[in-house]
Amino acid sequence: MPTVKINARDLVIQVQEADGKSWSQIGGLNSAVPNSGDNEEVVDTTTFDSGGYYEQEVVQRGATLGLEGFLLLDPATGAQDPGQARVEALATLVGPDSLGKVRFRHTLDKAWKIWTATFSLGEQGGANNDKSAWKVTIARSGRSTSEPVAA
């Protein structure tokens, strides 16, 4: 079968709940941008023997996932979308408590990409005729892991 272009909107993104067993989808998103080069560090390895050409090696790999969308609240109860609420709870913590798990995949993927990560809230709100924006940057901490998508 030939390869096809995939829709960015078909990325499924979930955050692990405090019980460590269940996952909540993060709702209201209209942009999700994984960046596998964020927090990468290199060391200059250029020497006289390099003949005037720059040389480097990667000494640290990093990655982030930037999410943007709309703030979602239940008008009857005021409860926030469960995925957004969990992300916001993680974004208030420090030290080892600030680490949570996120998993994501495209609907065509056979496995989840799983990160232990930190969560940093971005700008929220908007102008006179806007819906309230909701933004977060998720930064991977350690190696990425994976697990098969359950049938």
C-alpha positions as CSV (number, residue, x, y, z in Angstrom):
1,M,0.0,0.0,0.0
2,P,1.4,3.5,-0.8
3,T,2.1,5.9,1.9
4,V,-0.4,8.7,2.6
5,K,-0.3,12.2,4.1
6,I,-1.6,12.1,7.6
7,N,-3.8,14.7,9.4
8,A,-2.1,16.5,12.3
9,R,-5.5,16.5,14.0
10,D,-5.5,12.7,14.2
11,L,-2.9,12.8,17.0
12,V,-4.3,11.2,20.2
13,I,-2.8,12.7,23.4
14,Q,-3.5,11.4,26.9
15,V,-2.2,12.2,30.3
16,Q,-1.9,9.6,33.1
17,E,-4.2,10.2,36.1
18,A,-3.0,10.4,39.7
19,D,-4.0,6.7,40.2
20,G,-1.1,5.8,37.9
21,K,-3.4,3.4,36.0
22,S,-6.0,5.4,34.0
23,W,-5.4,7.9,31.2
24,S,-7.5,10.9,30.2
25,Q,-7.5,12.4,26.7
26,I,-6.6,16.1,26.7
27,G,-9.6,17.8,25.1
28,G,-10.1,21.1,23.2
29,L,-6.9,20.9,21.2
30,N,-6.4,22.6,17.9
31,S,-2.6,22.3,17.7
32,A,-0.1,19.7,18.8
33,V,3.5,20.1,17.8
34,P,6.1,17.4,18.9
35,N,9.6,18.8,18.7
36,S,12.3,16.1,18.9
37,G,15.1,18.7,18.9
38,D,14.1,20.8,21.9
39,N,16.5,20.7,24.9
40,E,19.2,19.1,22.8
41,E,22.8,19.9,23.7
42,V,25.9,19.6,21.5
43,V,29.6,19.8,22.2
44,D,32.0,21.4,19.8
45,T,34.6,18.8,18.8
46,T,36.4,20.9,16.2
47,T,40.2,20.6,16.3
48,F,43.1,21.9,14.2
49,D,42.8,18.6,12.3
50,S,39.2,19.5,11.2
51,G,40.7,21.6,8.4
52,G,38.5,24.6,9.1
53,Y,35.2,22.6,9.2
54,Y,33.0,22.7,12.3
55,E,32.5,19.4,14.0
56,Q,30.1,18.5,16.8
57,E,28.6,15.6,18.8
58,V,25.2,15.5,20.5
59,V,25.7,15.0,24.3
60,Q,22.0,15.4,25.3
61,R,18.8,14.6,23.6
62,G,15.5,16.2,24.5
63,A,12.0,16.7,23.2
64,T,8.9,18.8,23.9
65,L,5.2,18.6,22.9
66,G,3.5,22.0,22.5
67,L,-0.3,21.9,22.8
68,E,-2.8,24.7,22.2
69,G,-6.5,24.8,22.1
70,F,-9.6,26.1,24.0
71,L,-10.3,25.9,27.7
72,L,-13.1,23.5,28.2
73,L,-15.5,23.8,31.2
74,D,-18.8,22.1,32.0
75,P,-21.4,25.0,32.2
76,A,-23.5,23.2,34.8
77,T,-20.7,22.1,37.2
78,G,-17.8,24.3,36.3
79,A,-15.6,21.2,36.0
80,Q,-12.8,21.4,33.6
81,D,-12.0,18.8,30.9
82,P,-10.4,15.9,32.8
83,G,-7.2,15.9,30.7
84,Q,-6.8,19.6,30.9
85,A,-7.4,19.5,34.7
86,R,-4.8,16.8,35.2
87,V,-2.2,18.8,33.2
88,E,-2.9,21.9,35.2
89,A,-2.5,20.0,38.5
90,L,0.9,18.7,37.3
91,A,1.9,22.2,36.2
92,T,1.6,23.4,39.9
93,L,4.0,20.8,41.3
94,V,7.8,21.0,41.9
95,G,10.6,18.5,42.4
96,P,9.9,14.8,41.8
97,D,6.2,15.5,42.2
98,S,6.3,17.6,39.0
99,L,6.9,14.5,36.8
100,G,3.9,13.0,35.2
101,K,3.3,10.7,32.2
102,V,1.8,11.6,28.8
103,R,1.3,9.3,25.9
104,F,0.5,10.1,22.3
105,R,0.1,8.4,18.9
106,H,-1.4,9.0,15.5
107,T,-4.5,7.0,14.8
108,L,-2.5,4.9,12.3
109,D,0.2,4.0,14.8
110,K,0.4,0.6,16.4
111,A,2.1,1.8,19.6
112,W,1.9,4.7,22.0
113,K,4.9,6.9,22.6
114,I,5.2,7.4,26.3
115,W,7.1,10.2,28.1
116,T,7.8,10.9,31.7
117,A,7.6,14.7,31.5
118,T,7.1,18.1,33.2
119,F,4.2,20.4,32.3
120,S,4.4,24.2,32.0
121,L,1.2,26.2,31.3
122,G,1.3,28.9,28.7
123,E,-0.9,31.9,28.0
124,Q,-4.6,31.5,28.6
125,G,-7.5,33.8,27.8
126,G,-8.0,36.0,24.7
127,A,-9.5,39.2,23.3
128,N,-13.0,40.5,23.2
129,N,-14.4,38.1,20.6
130,D,-12.2,35.1,21.3
131,K,-12.8,31.8,23.1
132,S,-10.4,31.3,26.0
133,A,-7.2,29.8,24.9
134,W,-5.4,27.0,26.7
135,K,-1.7,26.2,26.2
136,V,0.9,23.9,27.7
137,T,4.4,22.8,26.9
138,I,5.2,19.2,27.9
139,A,9.0,18.5,28.2
140,R,10.2,14.9,28.1
141,S,12.4,13.9,31.1
142,G,14.5,10.8,30.3
143,R,14.0,8.4,27.5
144,S,10.9,7.8,25.5
145,T,9.2,4.4,25.9
146,S,6.4,2.7,24.0
147,E,3.7,0.2,24.4
148,P,1.3,-1.4,21.9
149,V,-2.1,0.1,21.4
150,A,-4.7,-2.2,23.1
151,A,-7.1,-3.9,20.7
